[in-house]
């Protein structure tokens, strides 16, 4: 199932398919270690517009909801 990172729940695993947006968002997420084809795990999804906390390459990273909406992922079935 393809969705956005902002819609995932804690405990979900997913693979990044595409990052929608311009150069600045690609650069910012790239510096955080997020690239297409990376496997991620959602640790916690903040409510009411809070950040999404994920694990990528063994590192925990927090991403704002607006940025998480631009990351298209494919959810891995568990």
Secondary structure, DSSP 4 states (H G I P E B T S, - for coil): -EEEGGG--TT-EEEEEEE-S-HHHHHHHHHTT--TT-EEEEEEE-STTPPEEEEETTEEEEE-HHHHTTEEEEEPP-
